[in-house]
Amino acid sequence: MSRRYEIEVTPDLVEKDDDGWYPQLRMHYYLTLGREFLNNRDAKRAKAQLEAGQNSIWKPDFNKGQLLPAVLNGTKKSRNACVLSSLQLLS
């Protein structure tokens, strides 16, 4: 856990990690500050899968490992939520 979060592990952190916070934090990071690093992250993961599979990838594993589609979908949902909020303010 200390490598994953790069901070001191506390009982509170362990509890939050057990409650599934890491995927949410990772998604938030890639939606905000880490967007520029996402393509490289997905490419490195795909390359590692190709090497491990001797130049073949099992599509479900590949799709599960890629974050760019989820981030793009999250960005689209965020934009839609902003538009809806704006429309509600106007009405």
PDB file of N, CA, C and O in Angstrom:
ATOM      1  N   MET A   1       0.814  -1.198   0.000  1.00  0.00           N
ATOM      2  CA  MET A   1       0.000   0.000   0.000  1.00  0.00           C
ATOM      3  C   MET A   1       0.858   1.264   0.000  1.00  0.00           C
ATOM      4  O   MET A   1       0.483   2.266  -0.608  1.00  0.00           O
ATOM      5  N   SER A   2       1.991   1.223   0.667  1.00  0.00           N
ATOM      6  CA  SER A   2       2.831   2.415   0.693  1.00  0.00           C
ATOM      7  C   SER A   2       3.337   2.746  -0.709  1.00  0.00           C
ATOM      8  O   SER A   2       3.494   3.920  -1.044  1.00  0.00           O
ATOM      9  N   ARG A   3       3.593   1.733  -1.527  1.00  0.00           N
ATOM     10  CA  ARG A   3       4.018   1.989  -2.908  1.00  0.00           C
ATOM     11  C   ARG A   3       2.853   2.510  -3.748  1.00  0.00           C
ATOM     12  O   ARG A   3       3.036   3.371  -4.609  1.00  0.00           O
ATOM     13  N   ARG A   4       1.682   1.994  -3.496  1.00  0.00           N
ATOM     14  CA  ARG A   4       0.510   2.403  -4.276  1.00  0.00           C
ATOM     15  C   ARG A   4       0.176   3.870  -4.033  1.00  0.00           C
ATOM     16  O   ARG A   4      -0.040   4.625  -4.981  1.00  0.00           O
ATOM     17  N   TYR A   5       0.134   4.275  -2.763  1.00  0.00           N
ATOM     18  CA  TYR A   5      -0.279   5.632  -2.418  1.00  0.00           C
ATOM     19  C   TYR A   5       0.891   6.591  -2.234  1.00  0.00           C
ATOM     20  O   TYR A   5       0.707   7.808  -2.269  1.00  0.00           O
ATOM     21  N   GLU A   6       2.084   6.055  -2.038  1.00  0.00           N
ATOM     22  CA  GLU A   6       3.291   6.844  -1.819  1.00  0.00           C
ATOM     23  C   GLU A   6       3.166   7.786  -0.622  1.00  0.00           C
ATOM     24  O   GLU A   6       3.684   8.903  -0.636  1.00  0.00           O
ATOM     25  N   ILE A   7       2.474   7.316   0.404  1.00  0.00           N
ATOM     26  CA  ILE A   7       2.391   8.024   1.678  1.00  0.00           C
ATOM     27  C   ILE A   7       2.460   6.984   2.796  1.00  0.00           C
ATOM     28  O   ILE A   7       2.430   5.779   2.547  1.00  0.00           O
ATOM     29  N   GLU A   8       2.550   7.472   4.019  1.00  0.00           N
ATOM     30  CA  GLU A   8       2.583   6.577   5.175  1.00  0.00           C
ATOM     31  C   GLU A   8       1.247   5.843   5.300  1.00  0.00           C
ATOM     32  O   GLU A   8       0.178   6.442   5.180  1.00  0.00           O
ATOM     33  N   VAL A   9       1.332   4.545   5.543  1.00  0.00           N
ATOM     34  CA  VAL A   9       0.116   3.743   5.683  1.00  0.00           C
ATOM     35  C   VAL A   9      -0.417   3.902   7.108  1.00  0.00           C
ATOM     36  O   VAL A   9       0.294   3.657   8.082  1.00  0.00           O
ATOM     37  N   THR A  10      -1.668   4.313   7.208  1.00  0.00           N
ATOM     38  CA  THR A  10      -2.334   4.482   8.497  1.00  0.00           C
ATOM     39  C   THR A  10      -3.558   3.563   8.536  1.00  0.00           C
ATOM     40  O   THR A  10      -4.009   3.077   7.499  1.00  0.00           O
ATOM     41  N   PRO A  11      -4.089   3.330   9.734  1.00  0.00           N
ATOM     42  CA  PRO A  11      -5.321   2.530   9.806  1.00  0.00           C
ATOM     43  C   PRO A  11      -6.464   3.138   8.984  1.00  0.00           C
ATOM     44  O   PRO A  11      -7.258   2.408   8.391  1.00  0.00           O
ATOM     45  N   ASP A  12      -6.547   4.454   8.949  1.00  0.00           N
ATOM     46  CA  ASP A  12      -7.584   5.127   8.162  1.00  0.00           C
ATOM     47  C   ASP A  12      -7.398   4.844   6.669  1.00  0.00           C
ATOM     48  O   ASP A  12      -8.369   4.603   5.952  1.00  0.00           O
ATOM     49  N   LEU A  13      -6.146   4.876   6.208  1.00  0.00           N
ATOM     50  CA  LEU A  13      -5.862   4.576   4.805  1.00  0.00           C
ATOM     51  C   LEU A  13      -6.215   3.129   4.473  1.00  0.00           C
ATOM     52  O   LEU A  13      -6.782   2.857   3.415  1.00  0.00           O
ATOM     53  N   VAL A  14      -5.889   2.217   5.353  1.00  0.00           N
ATOM     54  CA  VAL A  14      -6.212   0.798   5.133  1.00  0.00           C
ATOM     55  C   VAL A  14      -7.725   0.625   5.011  1.00  0.00           C
ATOM     56  O   VAL A  14      -8.204  -0.095   4.135  1.00  0.00           O
ATOM     57  N   GLU A  15      -8.465   1.282   5.885  1.00  0.00           N
ATOM     58  CA  GLU A  15      -9.930   1.182   5.859  1.00  0.00           C
ATOM     59  C   GLU A  15     -10.494   1.749   4.550  1.00  0.00           C
ATOM     60  O   GLU A  15     -11.376   1.149   3.935  1.00  0.00           O
ATOM     61  N   LYS A  16      -9.983   2.897   4.138  1.00  0.00           N
ATOM     62  CA  LYS A  16     -10.470   3.512   2.899  1.00  0.00           C
ATOM     63  C   LYS A  16     -10.099   2.664   1.681  1.00  0.00           C
ATOM     64  O   LYS A  16     -10.884   2.538   0.741  1.00  0.00           O
ATOM     65  N   ASP A  17      -8.909   2.091   1.705  1.00  0.00           N
ATOM     66  CA  ASP A  17      -8.508   1.211   0.615  1.00  0.00           C
ATOM     67  C   ASP A  17      -9.412  -0.018   0.563  1.00  0.00           C
ATOM     68  O   ASP A  17      -9.808  -0.459  -0.516  1.00  0.00           O
ATOM     69  N   ASP A  18      -9.732  -0.559   1.717  1.00  0.00           N
ATOM     70  CA  ASP A  18     -10.646  -1.703   1.780  1.00  0.00           C
ATOM     71  C   ASP A  18     -12.033  -1.341   1.255  1.00  0.00           C
ATOM     72  O   ASP A  18     -12.747  -2.196   0.731  1.00  0.00           O
ATOM     73  N   ASP A  19     -12.409  -0.077   1.396  1.00  0.00           N
ATOM     74  CA  ASP A  19     -13.719   0.388   0.923  1.00  0.00           C
ATOM     75  C   ASP A  19     -13.711   0.752  -0.559  1.00  0.00           C
ATOM     76  O   ASP A  19     -14.720   1.225  -1.083  1.00  0.00           O
ATOM     77  N   GLY A  20     -12.571   0.536  -1.250  1.00  0.00           N
ATOM     78  CA  GLY A  20     -12.523   0.743  -2.690  1.00  0.00           C
ATOM     79  C   GLY A  20     -12.184   2.152  -3.142  1.00  0.00           C
ATOM     80  O   GLY A  20     -12.571   2.558  -4.238  1.00  0.00           O
ATOM     81  N   TRP A  21     -11.473   2.899  -2.323  1.00  0.00           N
ATOM     82  CA  TRP A  21     -11.138   4.271  -2.688  1.00  0.00           C
ATOM     83  C   TRP A  21     -10.111   4.363  -3.811  1.00  0.00           C
ATOM     84  O   TRP A  21     -10.146   5.313  -4.593  1.00  0.00           O
ATOM     85  N   TYR A  22      -9.193   3.397  -3.912  1.00  0.00           N
ATOM     86  CA  TYR A  22      -8.097   3.537  -4.876  1.00  0.00           C
ATOM     87  C   TYR A  22      -8.576   3.718  -6.320  1.00  0.00           C
ATOM     88  O   TYR A  22      -8.115   4.640  -6.992  1.00  0.00           O
ATOM     89  N   PRO A  23      -9.474   2.880  -6.815  1.00  0.00           N
ATOM     90  CA  PRO A  23      -9.930   3.095  -8.207  1.00  0.00           C
ATOM     91  C   PRO A  23     -10.569   4.468  -8.405  1.00  0.00           C
ATOM     92  O   PRO A  23     -10.419   5.078  -9.464  1.00  0.00           O
ATOM     93  N   GLN A  24     -11.277   4.952  -7.391  1.00  0.00           N
ATOM     94  CA  GLN A  24     -11.907   6.267  -7.508  1.00  0.00           C
ATOM     95  C   GLN A  24     -10.855   7.381  -7.540  1.00  0.00           C
ATOM     96  O   GLN A  24     -10.959   8.322  -8.327  1.00  0.00           O
ATOM     97  N   LEU A  25      -9.850   7.262  -6.683  1.00  0.00           N
ATOM     98  CA  LEU A  25      -8.774   8.253  -6.666  1.00  0.00           C
ATOM     99  C   LEU A  25      -7.992   8.238  -7.971  1.00  0.00           C
ATOM    100  O   LEU A  25      -7.641   9.289  -8.508  1.00  0.00           O
ATOM    101  N   ARG A  26      -7.720   7.033  -8.479  1.00  0.00           N
ATOM    102  CA  ARG A  26      -6.983   6.912  -9.734  1.00  0.00           C
ATOM    103  C   ARG A  26      -7.772   7.552 -10.874  1.00  0.00           C
ATOM    104  O   ARG A  26      -7.199   8.266 -11.697  1.00  0.00           O
ATOM    105  N   MET A  27      -9.071   7.304 -10.929  1.00  0.00           N
ATOM    106  CA  MET A  27      -9.900   7.903 -11.977  1.00  0.00           C
ATOM    107  C   MET A  27      -9.913   9.426 -11.849  1.00  0.00           C
ATOM    108  O   MET A  27      -9.807  10.139 -12.847  1.00  0.00           O
ATOM    109  N   HIS A  28     -10.043   9.916 -10.630  1.00  0.00           N
ATOM    110  CA  HIS A  28     -10.024  11.366 -10.407  1.00  0.00           C
ATOM    111  C   HIS A  28      -8.697  11.964 -10.889  1.00  0.00           C
ATOM    112  O   HIS A  28      -8.676  13.013 -11.532  1.00  0.00           O
ATOM    113  N   TYR A  29      -7.602  11.285 -10.571  1.00  0.00           N
ATOM    114  CA  TYR A  29      -6.282  11.757 -11.005  1.00  0.00           C
ATOM    115  C   TYR A  29      -6.214  11.856 -12.521  1.00  0.00           C
ATOM    116  O   TYR A  29      -5.779  12.877 -13.052  1.00  0.00           O
ATOM    117  N   TYR A  30      -6.635  10.817 -13.222  1.00  0.00           N
ATOM    118  CA  TYR A  30      -6.544  10.828 -14.682  1.00  0.00           C
ATOM    119  C   TYR A  30      -7.557  11.774 -15.320  1.00  0.00           C
ATOM    120  O   TYR A  30      -7.346  12.233 -16.442  1.00  0.00           O
ATOM    121  N   LEU A  31      -8.645  12.068 -14.630  1.00  0.00           N
ATOM    122  CA  LEU A  31      -9.602  13.052 -15.144  1.00  0.00           C
ATOM    123  C   LEU A  31      -9.098  14.480 -14.966  1.00  0.00           C
ATOM    124  O   LEU A  31      -9.541  15.390 -15.667  1.00  0.00           O
ATOM    125  N   THR A  32      -8.169  14.678 -14.025  1.00  0.00           N
ATOM    126  CA  THR A  32      -7.714  16.036 -13.703  1.00  0.00           C
ATOM    127  C   THR A  32      -6.224  16.200 -14.012  1.00  0.00           C
ATOM    128  O   THR A  32      -5.856  16.506 -15.146  1.00  0.00           O
ATOM    129  N   LEU A  33      -5.393  16.002 -13.037  1.00  0.00           N
ATOM    130  CA  LEU A  33      -3.960  16.295 -13.158  1.00  0.00           C
ATOM    131  C   LEU A  33      -3.197  15.356 -14.075  1.00  0.00           C
ATOM    132  O   LEU A  33      -2.266  15.789 -14.754  1.00  0.00           O
ATOM    133  N   GLY A  34      -3.563  14.091 -14.114  1.00  0.00           N
ATOM    134  CA  GLY A  34      -2.771  13.100 -14.831  1.00  0.00           C
ATOM    135  C   GLY A  34      -3.190  12.811 -16.249  1.00  0.00           C
ATOM    136  O   GLY A  34      -2.705  11.853 -16.851  1.00  0.00           O
ATOM    137  N   ARG A  35      -4.079  13.613 -16.797  1.00  0.00           N
ATOM    138  CA  ARG A  35      -4.603  13.359 -18.149  1.00  0.00           C
ATOM    139  C   ARG A  35      -3.486  13.220 -19.182  1.00  0.00           C
ATOM    140  O   ARG A  35      -3.567  12.378 -20.077  1.00  0.00           O
ATOM    141  N   GLU A  36      -2.452  14.039 -19.060  1.00  0.00           N
ATOM    142  CA  GLU A  36      -1.363  14.018 -20.044  1.00  0.00           C
ATOM    143  C   GLU A  36      -0.545  12.728 -19.978  1.00  0.00           C
ATOM    144  O   GLU A  36       0.163  12.403 -20.932  1.00  0.00           O
ATOM    145  N   PHE A  37      -0.630  11.991 -18.873  1.00  0.00           N
ATOM    146  CA  PHE A  37       0.139  10.761 -18.712  1.00  0.00           C
ATOM    147  C   PHE A  37      -0.651   9.502 -19.077  1.00  0.00           C
ATOM    148  O   PHE A  37      -0.098   8.402 -19.087  1.00  0.00           O
ATOM    149  N   LEU A  38      -1.925   9.662 -19.373  1.00  0.00           N
ATOM    150  CA  LEU A  38      -2.804   8.517 -19.579  1.00  0.00           C
ATOM    151  C   LEU A  38      -2.457   7.706 -20.827  1.00  0.00           C
ATOM    152  O   LEU A  38      -2.437   6.477 -20.770  1.00  0.00           O
ATOM    153  N   ASN A  39      -2.189   8.357 -21.935  1.00  0.00           N
ATOM    154  CA  ASN A  39      -1.856   7.614 -23.159  1.00  0.00           C
ATOM    155  C   ASN A  39      -0.617   6.759 -22.951  1.00  0.00           C
ATOM    156  O   ASN A  39      -0.584   5.597 -23.358  1.00  0.00           O
ATOM    157  N   ASN A  40       0.395   7.326 -22.324  1.00  0.00           N
ATOM    158  CA  ASN A  40       1.622   6.583 -22.066  1.00  0.00           C
ATOM    159  C   ASN A  40       1.364   5.410 -21.127  1.00  0.00           C
ATOM    160  O   ASN A  40       1.904   4.323 -21.333  1.00  0.00           O
ATOM    161  N   ARG A  41       0.556   5.615 -20.113  1.00  0.00           N
ATOM    162  CA  ARG A  41       0.224   4.558 -19.152  1.00  0.00           C
ATOM    163  C   ARG A  41      -0.469   3.394 -19.856  1.00  0.00           C
ATOM    164  O   ARG A  41      -0.105   2.237 -19.650  1.00  0.00           O
ATOM    165  N   ASP A  42      -1.464   3.699 -20.683  1.00  0.00           N
ATOM    166  CA  ASP A  42      -2.192   2.648 -21.391  1.00  0.00           C
ATOM    167  C   ASP A  42      -1.296   1.932 -22.408  1.00  0.00           C
ATOM    168  O   ASP A  42      -1.391   0.717 -22.576  1.00  0.00           O
ATOM    169  N   ALA A  43      -0.430   2.687 -23.082  1.00  0.00           N
ATOM    170  CA  ALA A  43       0.472   2.079 -24.067  1.00  0.00           C
ATOM    171  C   ALA A  43       1.454   1.124 -23.382  1.00  0.00           C
ATOM    172  O   ALA A  43       1.704   0.027 -23.882  1.00  0.00           O
ATOM    173  N   LYS A  44       2.007   1.538 -22.243  1.00  0.00           N
ATOM    174  CA  LYS A  44       2.933   0.664 -21.515  1.00  0.00           C
ATOM    175  C   LYS A  44       2.234  -0.604 -21.040  1.00  0.00           C
ATOM    176  O   LYS A  44       2.808  -1.692 -21.081  1.00  0.00           O
ATOM    177  N   ARG A  45       1.010  -0.457 -20.598  1.00  0.00           N
ATOM    178  CA  ARG A  45       0.246  -1.628 -20.143  1.00  0.00           C
ATOM    179  C   ARG A  45      -0.045  -2.580 -21.308  1.00  0.00           C
ATOM    180  O   ARG A  45       0.060  -3.797 -21.157  1.00  0.00           O
ATOM    181  N   ALA A  46      -0.406  -2.032 -22.454  1.00  0.00           N
ATOM    182  CA  ALA A  46      -0.671  -2.863 -23.637  1.00  0.00           C
ATOM    183  C   ALA A  46       0.596  -3.584 -24.081  1.00  0.00           C
ATOM    184  O   ALA A  46       0.552  -4.762 -24.434  1.00  0.00           O
ATOM    185  N   LYS A  47       1.727  -2.878 -24.065  1.00  0.00           N
ATOM    186  CA  LYS A  47       2.995  -3.493 -24.458  1.00  0.00           C
ATOM    187  C   LYS A  47       3.352  -4.641 -23.513  1.00  0.00           C
ATOM    188  O   LYS A  47       3.799  -5.699 -23.956  1.00  0.00           O
ATOM    189  N   ALA A  48       3.152  -4.428 -22.212  1.00  0.00           N
ATOM    190  CA  ALA A  48       3.442  -5.483 -21.238  1.00  0.00           C
ATOM    191  C   ALA A  48       2.549  -6.699 -21.455  1.00  0.00           C
ATOM    192  O   ALA A  48       3.001  -7.835 -21.312  1.00  0.00           O
ATOM    193  N   GLN A  49       1.286  -6.467 -21.798  1.00  0.00           N
ATOM    194  CA  GLN A  49       0.379  -7.579 -22.069  1.00  0.00           C
ATOM    195  C   GLN A  49       0.797  -8.332 -23.324  1.00  0.00           C
ATOM    196  O   GLN A  49       0.731  -9.561 -23.364  1.00  0.00           O
ATOM    197  N   LEU A  50       1.227  -7.599 -24.350  1.00  0.00           N
ATOM    198  CA  LEU A  50       1.710  -8.246 -25.578  1.00  0.00           C
ATOM    199  C   LEU A  50       2.933  -9.114 -25.296  1.00  0.00           C
ATOM    200  O   LEU A  50       3.029 -10.241 -25.783  1.00  0.00           O
ATOM    201  N   GLU A  51       3.853  -8.589 -24.517  1.00  0.00           N
ATOM    202  CA  GLU A  51       5.066  -9.345 -24.194  1.00  0.00           C
ATOM    203  C   GLU A  51       4.740 -10.580 -23.362  1.00  0.00           C
ATOM    204  O   GLU A  51       5.291 -11.654 -23.598  1.00  0.00           O
ATOM    205  N   ALA A  52       3.858 -10.430 -22.402  1.00  0.00           N
ATOM    206  CA  ALA A  52       3.492 -11.562 -21.542  1.00  0.00           C
ATOM    207  C   ALA A  52       2.734 -12.629 -22.330  1.00  0.00           C
ATOM    208  O   ALA A  52       2.843 -13.819 -22.035  1.00  0.00           O
ATOM    209  N   GLY A  53       1.966 -12.200 -23.331  1.00  0.00           N
ATOM    210  CA  GLY A  53       1.172 -13.134 -24.125  1.00  0.00           C
ATOM    211  C   GLY A  53       1.833 -13.567 -25.408  1.00  0.00           C
ATOM    212  O   GLY A  53       1.183 -14.144 -26.279  1.00  0.00           O
ATOM    213  N   GLN A  54       3.111 -13.298 -25.537  1.00  0.00           N
ATOM    214  CA  GLN A  54       3.869 -13.649 -26.746  1.00  0.00           C
ATOM    215  C   GLN A  54       3.176 -13.105 -27.996  1.00  0.00           C
ATOM    216  O   GLN A  54       2.853 -13.848 -28.923  1.00  0.00           O
ATOM    217  N   ASN A  55       2.961 -11.817 -27.994  1.00  0.00           N
ATOM    218  CA  ASN A  55       2.343 -11.056 -29.088  1.00  0.00           C
ATOM    219  C   ASN A  55       0.869 -11.357 -29.321  1.00  0.00           C
ATOM    220  O   ASN A  55       0.355 -11.131 -30.416  1.00  0.00           O
ATOM    221  N   SER A  56       0.192 -11.861 -28.310  1.00  0.00           N
ATOM    222  CA  SER A  56      -1.257 -11.989 -28.408  1.00  0.00           C
ATOM    223  C   SER A  56      -1.867 -11.469 -27.106  1.00  0.00           C
ATOM    224  O   SER A  56      -1.300 -11.626 -26.024  1.00  0.00           O
ATOM    225  N   ILE A  57      -3.015 -10.859 -27.243  1.00  0.00           N
ATOM    226  CA  ILE A  57      -3.707 -10.272 -26.090  1.00  0.00           C
ATOM    227  C   ILE A  57      -5.104 -10.862 -26.019  1.00  0.00           C
ATOM    228  O   ILE A  57      -5.784 -11.013 -27.033  1.00  0.00           O
ATOM    229  N   TRP A  58      -5.516 -11.190 -24.813  1.00  0.00           N
ATOM    230  CA  TRP A  58      -6.900 -11.609 -24.610  1.00  0.00           C
ATOM    231  C   TRP A  58      -7.719 -10.335 -24.436  1.00  0.00           C
ATOM    232  O   TRP A  58      -7.489  -9.577 -23.493  1.00  0.00           O
ATOM    233  N   LYS A  59      -8.665 -10.092 -25.329  1.00  0.00           N
ATOM    234  CA  LYS A  59      -9.375  -8.815 -25.383  1.00  0.00           C
ATOM    235  C   LYS A  59     -10.010  -8.384 -24.059  1.00  0.00           C
ATOM    236  O   LYS A  59      -9.905  -7.209 -23.706  1.00  0.00           O
ATOM    237  N   PRO A  60     -10.664  -9.282 -23.310  1.00  0.00           N
ATOM    238  CA  PRO A  60     -11.231  -8.807 -22.037  1.00  0.00           C
ATOM    239  C   PRO A  60     -10.172  -8.256 -21.078  1.00  0.00           C
ATOM    240  O   PRO A  60     -10.416  -7.255 -20.405  1.00  0.00           O
ATOM    241  N   ASP A  61      -9.004  -8.894 -21.006  1.00  0.00           N
ATOM    242  CA  ASP A  61      -7.938  -8.376 -20.150  1.00  0.00           C
ATOM    243  C   ASP A  61      -7.416  -7.045 -20.668  1.00  0.00           C
ATOM    244  O   ASP A  61      -7.159  -6.124 -19.893  1.00  0.00           O
ATOM    245  N   PHE A  62      -7.260  -6.951 -21.989  1.00  0.00           N
ATOM    246  CA  PHE A  62      -6.789  -5.708 -22.580  1.00  0.00           C
ATOM    247  C   PHE A  62      -7.758  -4.570 -22.289  1.00  0.00           C
ATOM    248  O   PHE A  62      -7.349  -3.501 -21.837  1.00  0.00           O
ATOM    249  N   ASN A  63      -9.032  -4.797 -22.547  1.00  0.00           N
ATOM    250  CA  ASN A  63     -10.042  -3.759 -22.330  1.00  0.00           C
ATOM    251  C   ASN A  63     -10.123  -3.340 -20.869  1.00  0.00           C
ATOM    252  O   ASN A  63     -10.279  -2.160 -20.557  1.00  0.00           O
ATOM    253  N   LYS A  64     -10.017  -4.311 -19.986  1.00  0.00           N
ATOM    254  CA  LYS A  64     -10.088  -3.999 -18.552  1.00  0.00           C
ATOM    255  C   LYS A  64      -8.899  -3.152 -18.100  1.00  0.00           C
ATOM    256  O   LYS A  64      -9.030  -2.337 -17.186  1.00  0.00           O
ATOM    257  N   GLY A  65      -7.746  -3.340 -18.732  1.00  0.00           N
ATOM    258  CA  GLY A  65      -6.540  -2.632 -18.336  1.00  0.00           C
ATOM    259  C   GLY A  65      -6.398  -1.230 -18.891  1.00  0.00           C
ATOM    260  O   GLY A  65      -5.518  -0.486 -18.458  1.00  0.00           O
ATOM    261  N   GLN A  66      -7.232  -0.855 -19.829  1.00  0.00           N
ATOM    262  CA  GLN A  66      -7.125   0.456 -20.457  1.00  0.00           C
ATOM    263  C   GLN A  66      -8.039   1.454 -19.754  1.00  0.00           C
ATOM    264  O   GLN A  66      -9.230   1.193 -19.587  1.00  0.00           O
ATOM    265  N   LEU A  67      -7.493   2.585 -19.343  1.00  0.00           N
ATOM    266  CA  LEU A  67      -8.277   3.600 -18.645  1.00  0.00           C
ATOM    267  C   LEU A  67      -8.773   4.728 -19.548  1.00  0.00           C
ATOM    268  O   LEU A  67      -9.725   5.426 -19.201  1.00  0.00           O
ATOM    269  N   LEU A  68      -8.131   4.911 -20.707  1.00  0.00           N
ATOM    270  CA  LEU A  68      -8.511   6.029 -21.571  1.00  0.00           C
ATOM    271  C   LEU A  68     -10.002   6.033 -21.926  1.00  0.00           C
ATOM    272  O   LEU A  68     -10.627   7.090 -21.840  1.00  0.00           O
ATOM    273  N   PRO A  69     -10.599   4.906 -22.320  1.00  0.00           N
ATOM    274  CA  PRO A  69     -12.040   4.943 -22.624  1.00  0.00           C
ATOM    275  C   PRO A  69     -12.888   5.374 -21.423  1.00  0.00           C
ATOM    276  O   PRO A  69     -13.854   6.121 -21.577  1.00  0.00           O
ATOM    277  N   ALA A  70     -12.527   4.905 -20.237  1.00  0.00           N
ATOM    278  CA  ALA A  70     -13.295   5.281 -19.045  1.00  0.00           C
ATOM    279  C   ALA A  70     -13.131   6.761 -18.728  1.00  0.00           C
ATOM    280  O   ALA A  70     -14.085   7.428 -18.326  1.00  0.00           O
ATOM    281  N   VAL A  71     -11.918   7.270 -18.911  1.00  0.00           N
ATOM    282  CA  VAL A  71     -11.673   8.689 -18.649  1.00  0.00           C
ATOM    283  C   VAL A  71     -12.424   9.545 -19.661  1.00  0.00           C
ATOM    284  O   VAL A  71     -13.037  10.548 -19.295  1.00  0.00           O
ATOM    285  N   LEU A  72     -12.378   9.151 -20.939  1.00  0.00           N
ATOM    286  CA  LEU A  72     -13.114   9.908 -21.953  1.00  0.00           C
ATOM    287  C   LEU A  72     -14.608   9.877 -21.672  1.00  0.00           C
ATOM    288  O   LEU A  72     -15.291  10.888 -21.841  1.00  0.00           O
ATOM    289  N   ASN A  73     -15.117   8.739 -21.250  1.00  0.00           N
ATOM    290  CA  ASN A  73     -16.526   8.625 -20.896  1.00  0.00           C
ATOM    291  C   ASN A  73     -16.827   9.482 -19.668  1.00  0.00           C
ATOM    292  O   ASN A  73     -17.865  10.142 -19.611  1.00  0.00           O
ATOM    293  N   GLY A  74     -15.928   9.476 -18.693  1.00  0.00           N
ATOM    294  CA  GLY A  74     -16.104  10.301 -17.497  1.00  0.00           C
ATOM    295  C   GLY A  74     -16.074  11.776 -17.821  1.00  0.00           C
ATOM    296  O   GLY A  74     -16.830  12.556 -17.241  1.00  0.00           O
ATOM    297  N   THR A  75     -15.207  12.172 -18.745  1.00  0.00           N
ATOM    298  CA  THR A  75     -15.136  13.567 -19.169  1.00  0.00           C
ATOM    299  C   THR A  75     -16.437  13.973 -19.840  1.00  0.00           C
ATOM    300  O   THR A  75     -16.956  15.064 -19.604  1.00  0.00           O
ATOM    301  N   LYS A  76     -16.960  13.088 -20.677  1.00  0.00           N
ATOM    302  CA  LYS A  76     -18.229  13.352 -21.368  1.00  0.00           C
ATOM    303  C   LYS A  76     -19.359  13.491 -20.351  1.00  0.00           C
ATOM    304  O   LYS A  76     -20.192  14.391 -20.462  1.00  0.00           O
ATOM    305  N   LYS A  77     -19.386  12.589 -19.348  1.00  0.00           N
ATOM    306  CA  LYS A  77     -20.430  12.667 -18.319  1.00  0.00           C
ATOM    307  C   LYS A  77     -20.302  13.953 -17.517  1.00  0.00           C
ATOM    308  O   LYS A  77     -21.305  14.578 -17.172  1.00  0.00           O
ATOM    309  N   SER A  78     -19.058  14.352 -17.218  1.00  0.00           N
ATOM    310  CA  SER A  78     -18.844  15.589 -16.465  1.00  0.00           C
ATOM    311  C   SER A  78     -19.347  16.789 -17.246  1.00  0.00           C
ATOM    312  O   SER A  78     -19.991  17.676 -16.685  1.00  0.00           O
ATOM    313  N   ARG A  79     -19.050  16.820 -18.558  1.00  0.00           N
ATOM    314  CA  ARG A  79     -19.532  17.917 -19.398  1.00  0.00           C
ATOM    315  C   ARG A  79     -21.058  17.938 -19.432  1.00  0.00           C
ATOM    316  O   ARG A  79     -21.671  19.001 -19.340  1.00  0.00           O
ATOM    317  N   ASN A  80     -21.665  16.762 -19.564  1.00  0.00           N
ATOM    318  CA  ASN A  80     -23.127  16.683 -19.594  1.00  0.00           C
ATOM    319  C   ASN A  80     -23.719  17.156 -18.280  1.00  0.00           C
ATOM    320  O   ASN A  80     -24.743  17.839 -18.276  1.00  0.00           O
ATOM    321  N   ALA A  81     -23.093  16.806 -17.164  1.00  0.00           N
ATOM    322  CA  ALA A  81     -23.578  17.238 -15.859  1.00  0.00           C
ATOM    323  C   ALA A  81     -23.488  18.757 -15.738  1.00  0.00           C
ATOM    324  O   ALA A  81     -24.387  19.385 -15.179  1.00  0.00           O
ATOM    325  N   CYS A  82     -22.409  19.355 -16.258  1.00  0.00           N
ATOM    326  CA  CYS A  82     -22.263  20.811 -16.227  1.00  0.00           C
ATOM    327  C   CYS A  82     -23.341  21.483 -17.062  1.00  0.00           C
ATOM    328  O   CYS A  82     -23.909  22.493 -16.645  1.00  0.00           O
ATOM    329  N   VAL A  83     -23.629  20.932 -18.236  1.00  0.00           N
ATOM    330  CA  VAL A  83     -24.678  21.491 -19.089  1.00  0.00           C
ATOM    331  C   VAL A  83     -26.026  21.393 -18.391  1.00  0.00           C
ATOM    332  O   VAL A  83     -26.801  22.350 -18.395  1.00  0.00           O
ATOM    333  N   LEU A  84     -26.310  20.239 -17.790  1.00  0.00           N
ATOM    334  CA  LEU A  84     -27.581  20.083 -17.085  1.00  0.00           C
ATOM    335  C   LEU A  84     -27.684  21.049 -15.914  1.00  0.00           C
ATOM    336  O   LEU A  84     -28.744  21.629 -15.678  1.00  0.00           O
ATOM    337  N   SER A  85     -26.596  21.225 -15.183  1.00  0.00           N
ATOM    338  CA  SER A  85     -26.600  22.165 -14.060  1.00  0.00           C
ATOM    339  C   SER A  85     -26.872  23.585 -14.558  1.00  0.00           C
ATOM    340  O   SER A  85     -27.635  24.331 -13.944  1.00  0.00           O
ATOM    341  N   SER A  86     -26.248  23.947 -15.664  1.00  0.00           N
ATOM    342  CA  SER A  86     -26.455  25.277 -16.233  1.00  0.00           C
ATOM    343  C   SER A  86     -27.897  25.461 -16.671  1.00  0.00           C
ATOM    344  O   SER A  86     -28.491  26.515 -16.441  1.00  0.00           O
ATOM    345  N   LEU A  87     -28.461  24.439 -17.302  1.00  0.00           N
ATOM    346  CA  LEU A  87     -29.858  24.525 -17.750  1.00  0.00           C
ATOM    347  C   LEU A  87     -30.809  24.652 -16.564  1.00  0.00           C
ATOM    348  O   LEU A  87     -31.802  25.377 -16.636  1.00  0.00           O
ATOM    349  N   GLN A  88     -30.509  23.951 -15.480  1.00  0.00           N
ATOM    350  CA  GLN A  88     -31.359  24.040 -14.290  1.00  0.00           C
ATOM    351  C   GLN A  88     -31.297  25.437 -13.682  1.00  0.00           C
ATOM    352  O   GLN A  88     -32.296  25.956 -13.186  1.00  0.00           O
ATOM    353  N   LEU A  89     -30.118  26.032 -13.726  1.00  0.00           N
ATOM    354  CA  LEU A  89     -29.983  27.401 -13.204  1.00  0.00           C
ATOM    355  C   LEU A  89     -30.779  28.386 -14.044  1.00  0.00           C
ATOM    356  O   LEU A  89     -31.328  29.353 -13.514  1.00  0.00           O
ATOM    357  N   LEU A  90     -30.847  28.151 -15.338  1.00  0.00           N
ATOM    358  CA  LEU A  90     -31.561  29.061 -16.225  1.00  0.00           C
ATOM    359  C   LEU A  90     -33.078  28.926 -16.123  1.00  0.00           C
ATOM    360  O   LEU A  90     -33.803  29.875 -16.422  1.00  0.00           O
ATOM    361  N   SER A  91     -33.564  27.762 -15.707  1.00  0.00           N
ATOM    362  CA  SER A  91     -35.014  27.586 -15.671  1.00  0.00           C
ATOM    363  C   SER A  91     -35.625  27.994 -14.348  1.00  0.00           C
ATOM    364  O   SER A  91     -36.840  27.900 -14.174  1.00  0.00           O
TER     365      SER A  91
END
